[in-house]
């Protein structure tokens, strides 16, 4: 990674749709980056999904009082300041609205996003 790839101003990154709502993704295409960072907004209830290779760590920046995370069918409440680690294979979805920072290791690859049919 060279100096021009080392700093990303997330508010200036275009938002892209995702199973959660929308995401602004940094370091996805940076060569040799060990992780990517996503500013993600969950508008309602995210699609149930999992990753075969990615570990995700959510950090809750803001959320409603009834916000929750579902991990392998278990729903748990979340609040501002919570960090949630989601290992490969764990079926998950955020139940929002909420805004999170999502640290993805290795960097996000859309081919490793598997939507679960309910």
C-alpha positions in Angstrom: 0.0 0.0 0.0 1.5 3.4 -0.9 0.9 6.7 0.9 -2.0 7.7 -1.5 -3.9 4.5 -0.4 -3.3 4.9 3.3 -6.0 7.6 4.0 -9.6 7.4 2.9 -12.2 10.1 3.7 -15.2 7.8 4.3 -17.9 10.6 3.9 -16.6 11.1 0.4 -16.8 7.5 -0.7 -19.8 6.6 -2.8 -22.4 4.5 -1.0 -23.2 1.1 -2.6 -26.2 -1.1 -1.9 -25.6 -4.1 0.4 -27.8 -6.8 2.1 -27.9 -4.4 5.1 -28.9 -1.2 3.4 -25.9 0.8 2.1 -22.1 0.8 2.7 -19.2 3.1 2.0 -16.2 0.8 1.6 -12.5 1.7 2.1 -9.4 -0.4 1.3 -11.4 -3.0 -0.7 -9.0 -2.7 -3.7 -5.9 -1.5 -1.9 -3.0 -3.9 -2.7 -1.8 -5.8 0.3 -4.4 -4.4 2.7 -5.1 -6.8 5.5 -8.7 -5.6 6.0 -11.3 -3.3 4.6 -13.4 -0.8 6.5 -17.1 -0.1 5.8 -19.3 2.6 7.1 -22.7 0.8 6.9 -26.2 2.0 7.4 -28.9 -0.6 8.2 -32.2 1.0 7.4 -34.5 -1.7 8.7 -33.7 -5.4 8.8 -30.7 -6.7 6.9 -30.9 -9.8 4.7 -29.8 -12.9 6.5 -26.4 -13.9 5.1 -23.0 -15.4 5.8 -19.5 -15.4 4.5 -17.3 -18.4 4.0 -14.0 -16.6 4.2 -14.6 -13.2 5.9 -14.5 -12.4 9.6 -16.5 -9.2 10.3 -16.3 -7.0 13.3 -19.2 -4.5 13.7 -18.8 -1.5 15.9 -22.1 0.2 16.6 -21.9 4.0 16.1 -25.6 4.7 16.5 -28.8 2.7 16.8 -32.4 2.8 17.9 -33.3 1.4 21.4 -34.7 -1.8 19.9 -31.7 -2.5 17.6 -30.4 -6.1 17.6 -28.1 -8.5 15.9 -29.1 -12.1 14.9 -26.3 -14.6 15.0 -27.1 -18.2 13.9 -30.8 -17.7 14.9 -30.1 -16.0 18.3 -31.3 -12.4 18.5 -29.3 -10.2 20.9 -29.9 -6.5 21.7 -27.1 -4.0 20.8 -26.4 -0.5 21.8 -24.0 2.3 20.9 -20.4 1.2 21.6 -20.9 -2.5 21.2 -18.5 -4.5 19.1 -19.7 -7.8 17.5 -17.3 -10.3 16.0 -18.9 -12.5 13.3 -16.8 -15.5 12.2 -16.9 -17.2 8.8 -20.0 -19.4 8.5 -22.1 -17.5 11.1 -25.5 -16.6 9.6 -26.2 -13.1 10.6 -28.3 -10.0 10.1 -28.6 -6.6 11.8 -32.0 -5.5 12.9 -32.0 -1.8 12.8 -32.0 1.0 12.1 -28.3 1.5 13.0 -25.0 2.8 11.7 -21.9 0.6 12.1 -18.3 0.5 11.2 -17.5 -2.9 9.8 -13.9 -4.2 9.8 -13.7 -7.1 7.3 -10.7 -9.5 7.2 -9.6 -10.4 4.6 -10.8 -7.3 2.6 -14.3 -7.6 1.4 -15.0 -9.6 -1.8 -18.7 -9.6 -3.0 -18.2 -13.2 -4.1 -18.1 -14.2 -0.4 -21.5 -12.9 0.5 -24.1 -15.7 0.6 -27.8 -14.7 1.1 -29.9 -17.2 3.0 -33.4 -17.8 1.7 -35.9 -17.7 4.6 
